[in-house]
Structure formats: structure tokens, C-alpha cells
Amino acid sequence: MNLPNKLTLLRVIMIPFFVFFLLIKPESTALRIIADLIFIAASLTDMADGKIARKYNLVTNFGKFMDPLADKLLVCSAMICLIQTRQLAAWYVIVIIAREFIISGFRLIAAENGLVIAANIFGKIKTTTQMIMIVILVANLPFGWLQVLGEIFKWVALIMTILSLVIYIYQNIDVLKEQN
């Protein structure tokens, strides 16, 4: 197993630790900081594994499958936890998760037709804004400006989620047309 794939697996392994530290005692600033550091480290493995895989030609089928799945597990786990801490509304998280199911469905249909649909810049911006939002919300520090920044990133992440979905569907609508 190559280094990028090990980093992807590490990201998946970090998720239960992140969830544990965030939810064991959500009012504890110290435990939230530990959870945040785990989330940040996991997010950085996402950046690193892709760069390493492309730079050293270590792209594998396992990585193509597991990397986006690990990202979805990390982000969705965090957002579900933030429902429990009352920092995100359930409807918000449902919109985010629904987008991921729709895109996964598109990719599945495309794969059945021998097509690979790569992520576009809007999807990458969506993921980045979601991760920044999560870092801010998990920290839950009592600074007014940070609270405002968290609210701004909630809306930016939601807008980018919807926008990236619309653009993705528009760019790949042919995937849904019947193949004869």
C-alpha cells in the first residue's frame, strides 16, 4: 500500500477519535480543541494524499474510490456531531448529505457507462469551506468575531454546496441520457 492510500486510511481511522473527543463532553473547551486538532490533521491528510499521488504517479483505483469516501465520512460525521451540539440544524446537514448522495449517484451511472467524472473547482471550494466552517464551529471559542465568522462560513458552505451541485449536474447532464 502506497503513502497516499495510507494517508487516506489514516483519515478514516481518525474519525472515531474526532467524534469521541467532540461528543464525550461537548462543553469542555480542552476536549473540543483536541477534536479540532484531530479534524485539522485529518483534513490535511486529504490535501497531502492527493498531491503526493499526482506528483509521484501513485494514483490507484483504491485511492480513487477511498479518498472521496474518506472525505465524505469525515465531513458528514463532523456535521452530524454538530447537530448534537446544537451548532447546526438538521435540515442544513440533510442538504449537505443529499448533495453527496446525488453526486455519488451521478458518478455511479457514469462509471457504468465507462466514464470517470473528476471533481471540479467548485467541489473543491465546497469541501474547503465546509472544513473551515467545521474547524470554527468545533473550536466553539467565545470570541464574538469568531462566532460571526462561523455564521458566515455556514452560509458560504451551504451556498457552495448547492452551487457545486447545480454546476455538476449541468456539466454532466448527458450521463443521465439513455445510452443505446
C-alpha positions, 0 to 999 in steps of 0.5 A: 500500500502506497503513502497516499492510500495510507494517508487516506486510511489514516483519515478514516481511522481518525474519525472515531477519535474526532467524534469521541473527543467532540461528543464525550463532553461537548462543553469542555473547551480542552476536549473540543480543541483536541477534536479540532486538532484531530479534524485539522490533521485529518483534513490535511491528510486529504490535501497531502494524499492527493498531491503526493499521488499526482506528483509521484504517479501513485494514483490507484483505483483504491485511492480513487474510490477511498479518498472521496469516501474518506472525505465524505465520512469525515465531513458528514460525521463532523456535521452530524456531531454538530447537530448534537451540539446544537451548532447546526440544524438538521435540515442544513446537514440533510442538504449537505448529505443529499448533495453527496448522495446525488453526486455519488449517484451521478458518478455511479451511472457514469462509471457504468457507462465507462466514464470517470467524472473528476471533481471540479473547482467548485467541489473543491471550494465546497469541501474547503469551506465546509472544513473551515466552517467545521474547524470554527464551529468545533473550536466553539471559542467565545470570541464574538468575531469568531462566532460571526465568522462561523455564521458566515462560513455556514452560509458560504458552505451551504451556498457552495454546496448547492452551487457545486451541485447545480454546476455538476449536474449541468456539466454532466447532464448527458450521463443521465441520457439513455445510452443505446 
